[in-house]
C-alpha cells in the first residue's frame, strides 16, 4: 500500500477545513506551478492557538498533511506550534512516499507563515531566521 490508513483518513475526512474570518494570522505557501498551495488561518488567544483552519489546493498528500498539521497545533502555544517540523507531520501520518515529502514541508511552512503574520500584525519581536523565505524558496522556483 502506497499510503498509510492515517493519510487516507486525513485525505478523505480532512479536519479543520475552511476559512477563519478575522483570523489573527494567515499563512499561504506554495506555488501554482508546483500544483500545491496551502493557506492556514489561526485564531490566537493569549498565545494559545484556539482555532485553526486550512484551505489546500493540491494532491491527497497535501490535503492530508495540512489536516494533520492543524490537528498537531490546535490548542498549543504559538511557541510550541513554531517547533512543528515536517518530520513530525510525516510521523503523525505514519509516513509518506518519498516523492510526497514536499507536502509535509509545505504544511510546516504554512504554519510558520501564519505565525509570522500574527507576529507582524501584533508588532511582536521574533527571530527572522525561524521563518521560511517563501519569496526566494527554491522548492517552487522551477
N, C-alpha and C positions, 0 to 999 in steps of 0.2 A: 504494500500500500504506500502510495506516494505521500499522502497527508495523514497526520495523526487524527484521532477522533476529536481532539480538542480544536484543532484547526478547522475541521469540518463543522463542528458545532458553532464556533465563533463566526464562521463564514455564513452558515445557513441561518443562524439566530444571533446576529450581532447585538451586543449590548451597547447602550448609551448612544444610539444613532440620533442625529438631529442637530438642531441649531439652538444655542442658548442666546436668547435675546438679552441685550445689555451684559454680555459676558465681560468678566474682569480681565480676561486675557484670551487672545485668539492667535493661533499659530497655523500658518499654511506653508507646507513644504512640498517639494516635488516639482514636476515639470510635465507639461502635456506631451512633450517629445518622448519622455520616458514611459508615459502611459499611466503613471500613478501620481495622484495628488491627494494629500491628506490635509484636512483642516480640523483642528481641535479647539474647542471652546471650554474655558474654565470659569467657574464661579468660585471665588475665594473669600472666606470669612475668617478674619484673624489668622491669616496664614495657612488655613486649612482648605483644601480643595473639597468644597461641599457638593459640587456637581460638575460633571464633565460630559460633553457630547462630542461627537465627531461626524464628519461627512468625508467619505473617501470615494474617489473615482479611481478605480483600478481593479486588479485581479482579486481572486479569492484570498490570496495570502495577504494582500494589502488591507483588505477588509478585516480579516481575522487578527492581524497584528494591531490594527487601530483599536478594535474592540477589546483585545486583551490589555493593551496599554492603558485604556481608560479604566478598566477594572483594577489594574495594579496601582493607579494613583488616586483613585476616588477615596476620600476620607483621610488622605495623608497630608502631612505638612508640605508646603511648597519645597522646602529644602530636601525632603525625602524624595519627592517626585523628580527633582533635578538629578537624583542619583540613579534614576531608571536607565538601564542600558538595553541596547538591542538584544544582548545575550540573555538578559532576564526575561524579555518578552518571548524569545525563542524557547527558552527553557519552560516557561509557563504554558506554552502551547505544545509541549512535548516534541519540539523540533520542527524544522522547516527544511525543504530541499535546498541544497547549496545555491541553486540559481534563483532562489526566492529570498535569500537572506537580506537583500537590499530593502525589502519591505519592512523588516524589523528596524533597520537603520532609519528609515523614514518615520516610523512610529516614534522612535526616541527623539528624533529631531523636531517632530511636530509638537511633542510635549514641551521640549525646551524652548521652542519658538513662542509657544503660548505663554510660558512663564516669563520669558524675556519681555513680551508685550505687556504683561501685567506689571513687571518691574518698571518698564519705561513709562507706562500710563500713570504710575503712582510715585515716580521720582525716587524709586528705591535703588540704592547703590548696588552694583554687582560686578563680578569679575567677568569681563567680556570674553575671556578665553574659554569660559564654560559653555558658550553657545556656538552653534554652527554658523558659519558664514555662508548662508544659503545663496547669496548673490554670486559667490565665487566657488561654489561647491563643484567638485569635479564629477560627481556622480551623475549629474544631469546636463553637463555641458557637451553632450555628444552632437 
